């Protein structure tokens, strides 16, 4: 699934990084700040948006 995430060091600016989810890191199905994931590129961040193909 292709998503846009915000990395920890970009939280203040809100800069988004796009990629494909490799691993879900948040154990619960909901988190108030977004589900934490690792993208195939190795980037870790919280999901802010889903990208349609």
Secondary structure, DSSP 8 states (H G I E B T S, - for coil): -EEEEE-GGGTTTT-EEEEEEEEE--SSS--TT--EEEETTS-EEEEEEE---
